[in-house]
Amino acid sequence: MKQNSDALPKIEALRRQLEEYNYQYYVLDAPTVPDSVYDTLFLQLQQLEQAYPQYLSANSPTQRVGGKAIKSFDSIQHRIPMLSIDNVFDAELLQGFARRILERLQLSDISYSCEPKLDGLAVSLHYEAGQLVRAGTRGDGITGEDITHNVRAISEIPLVLRTTKPPQSLEIRGEAYMSKAVFNQLNESARQKGQKAFANARNAAAGSLRQLDPRIMKERQLNFFPYAIAFISDDVALALSNSHYERLRLLKQWGFKVNSDSEQVMGIQACVQYYEHLLARRTALPYDSDGVVIKVDDIVLQTQLGMTARAPRWAVAYKFPAEEVTTQLLDIEWQVGRTGTLTPVARLEPVFVGGATVSNATLHNFDEIARKDIRIGGTVIVRRAGDVIPEIVAAVLPQRTQNTRVASLPTHCPVCHSLVYKVAGEVAIRCMAGLHCPAQRKEAIVHYVSRKAMDIEGLGDKLITQLVMQNILQSPADIYHLDLNTLANLDRMGVKSAENIVQAINASKKTTFDKFLYALGIREVGETTAKTLAQQFGSLDALYGASIEALMDLNDIGPVVAAQVHVFFSQEHNKEIIQAILAAGVHWPSVQQKTLQPLQGQTFVLTGTLETLSREEAKARLEALGAKVSSSVSKKTHGVIVGEAPGSKLDKAQELGVPILDEKEFLVLLNTKT
Ligand code: IVH
């Protein structure tokens, strides 16, 4: 073992510095150094710890990622039981809770701490002399599981408290949870890989904390909010506030991320208001919340109130309306989207969930129906969270009766009846009829008129459906031939609304190139890609001629997008529709093209020795103009530059008819392009 008296202080300083950066980044959301600085210091620490293994510590920042997998979970005993909270479901019950408390305390009014009730898992953290020593799950409230190895991977939990005078012993309780963003990403990538998706963020968080290997946990990025100091030794020379809310602020100083949506309020009426505000924001919150926890704020009063066998008397959970309920699946229908993808839609026995009545829900794709073993006629769990489309989470298997049937994969498009295909490597099945399929035609037109595209106000979903069904609209170009008469004769239309639509159509003709490109509904081309294409190519003619390679030379455009764009613009019938739209008067100001490099997208090959330039110089000059230099000649090569004593590349160029440039011509090319 190496000895070096300098190593330990250096290691400790690096650890403190890295934890501080970690705190700034994860807890304060305000990093003060770029990632590269963090990475460099991290590497230094890792190297020092490798060289001096005697100084390794389980609470080193390096151990957040590098922890070893365990074979099974040990159990841990909670010295103070982890209780649950009583629930109330309306304001009246909540007022009852407050009345009972005030009576017991013989007080006229008190203040409360109002906090979002997070839908995650309760976790208990033990710190000794400021060091995290153990973390456990709630379990049955008395015995939990030791999950210290996984908890170390949660960046929002300090491994060492940020204070020079930590209490000898401290137990923090709080909720570990997965943010909606991480959950959606995780499920999206699971779906793409054809793996089982998690039913909700809570299950995903629970699944992650129960991993034996902490590396998986690190990939899943859990968060943590503390909600109670369960125990603190009284050795701290610290005037500990009697306010629960203030104590949580202290935890913030010690390195925890504290939920900034919590509030300290006076009286129960303010709690009701807090509840209503949070409920209104529920969808926009970055985490799942199933209600509000209302706590008597004064710790002394809390102690006075004490607890029943099950739950404390000083806290109550005021629950939001359920986001998950069960109902019967009546049928599965297939909906055809803009790009021909067939999506299964569940028709449900209507149920009230998440504050609204739901009778349809998405099932994502056929693989998912099979994986979840969802059957028509069976009972299913429906989830509706805010504005998101309701979805079927799972089948309720024990309630399955004889009268269920398995859904079958459609062989034909339900709308245009052409054969459907399963695209290799994708889970989706697709109707390939394009604009010949009325469903896709309708969706293409709905997209074309939408706000971020051509922005034609008043031409809504229902009107477009009628116009497509009556064959009046066969492509977006037909929009410009709609007249007052046709429109006024549609269902539920008056002359006035028809006039407004005609006006909106005319007004929309003045647009921008990127909006027009977005409106075309080219697969894989969203708003951002449309902007890039508009800026880099400037005109339709330039796009018509763009090769896949030229497209791929643009920033942010990969092979999949490039191929879709190329295919779209090489199809005659797309060009015809575009021509018809332009003929109808759609126009845009010419685009300030970002200067493309003069040889962008072109490939050259060098052979033989040049007199005035070395091979490296020639290559660098070409690359400076945006060209690529390749070592082999193909049909796609834009030119072969030939010096003294050329090799077989010259023969190849002649054979393929690739342009050949001698040194003089090459220098002319370089000079005219600079
Ligand atoms: S306080 C003794 N505050 O809700 C009271 N709990 O049934 C201790 N929960 O599983 C709990 N957010 O994990 C409290 N802001 C919050 C909470 C919260 C979520 C969970 C807790 C427990 C359940 C209570």
Residues whose N, C-alpha, C, O or C-beta is under 5 A from the ligand:
A	BS01	IVH	L83 S84 I85 E115 P116 K117 L118 L121 A122 E175 Y227 V293 P312
